[in-house]
Amino acid sequence: MPSFNVIPTFNPCIHFVGFKGNEYNSAVKIWGNPDFYHRVHDLRAQAEFMKNDIVIFANGTENKFTPYTFDDSKVF
């Protein structure tokens, strides 16, 4: 009989923030392909960061937070 008291576990997601060109390729070599890519460090990106996720910032991006939201979904 199945147990209904099981707590689901989730693998952490990898987020790349602000990577372009060769920086992106270098990060992929180290971390693998990201689950999420964010062009800028904004409120939309922060809303997608979960407790155990791994967030990798391009050089200096962590200090360049913008209050303006960029809609990444319109680009793809």
C-alpha positions as CSV (number, residue, x, y, z in Angstrom):
1,M,0.0,0.0,0.0
2,P,1.5,3.4,-1.0
3,S,2.4,5.9,1.7
4,F,0.9,9.3,1.5
5,N,3.3,10.9,4.0
6,V,6.1,11.1,1.5
7,I,7.7,14.5,1.1
8,P,8.6,15.2,-2.6
9,T,12.3,16.0,-3.2
10,F,13.4,18.2,-6.0
11,N,16.8,18.5,-7.6
12,P,18.2,22.0,-7.5
13,C,18.0,23.9,-10.7
14,I,21.0,25.8,-12.2
15,H,20.5,29.4,-13.1
16,F,22.9,31.5,-15.3
17,V,22.6,35.2,-14.9
18,G,24.0,37.8,-17.3
19,F,26.2,35.4,-19.3
20,K,27.2,36.3,-22.9
21,G,29.5,34.7,-25.5
22,N,32.6,33.0,-24.3
23,E,31.7,33.5,-20.6
24,Y,28.5,31.4,-21.3
25,N,30.5,28.7,-23.0
26,S,33.0,28.5,-20.2
27,A,30.2,28.3,-17.6
28,V,28.6,25.4,-19.5
29,K,31.9,23.5,-19.6
30,I,32.0,23.7,-15.8
31,W,28.3,23.5,-14.7
32,G,26.6,21.9,-17.7
33,N,23.6,23.5,-19.5
34,P,21.5,25.7,-17.2
35,D,17.9,25.0,-16.4
36,F,17.2,28.7,-16.5
37,Y,19.0,31.6,-18.2
38,H,18.4,35.2,-17.2
39,R,19.8,38.1,-19.2
40,V,19.7,40.4,-16.2
41,H,19.5,40.2,-12.4
42,D,16.0,41.5,-11.9
43,L,12.9,40.8,-9.8
44,R,11.7,38.2,-12.3
45,A,15.0,36.2,-12.0
46,Q,14.9,36.5,-8.2
47,A,11.3,35.1,-8.2
48,E,12.5,32.0,-9.9
49,F,15.4,31.3,-7.5
50,M,14.3,28.6,-5.1
51,K,15.9,27.7,-1.8
52,N,18.4,25.0,-3.0
53,D,19.0,26.3,-6.5
54,I,22.4,27.1,-7.8
55,V,22.7,30.6,-9.1
56,I,25.8,31.5,-11.2
57,F,26.4,35.1,-12.0
58,A,28.6,36.4,-14.9
59,N,31.4,38.6,-13.7
60,G,30.0,41.6,-11.8
61,T,26.3,40.7,-12.5
62,E,25.5,40.0,-8.9
63,N,26.1,43.7,-8.2
64,K,24.0,45.0,-11.1
65,F,20.5,44.3,-9.8
66,T,17.8,46.2,-11.8
67,P,14.3,47.0,-10.5
68,Y,13.1,46.9,-14.1
69,T,11.9,43.4,-15.2
70,F,13.1,42.0,-18.5
71,D,10.7,39.5,-20.1
72,D,13.1,36.7,-21.2
73,S,10.2,34.6,-22.6
74,K,9.6,37.0,-25.5
75,V,13.1,36.4,-26.8
76,F,12.8,32.7,-27.4
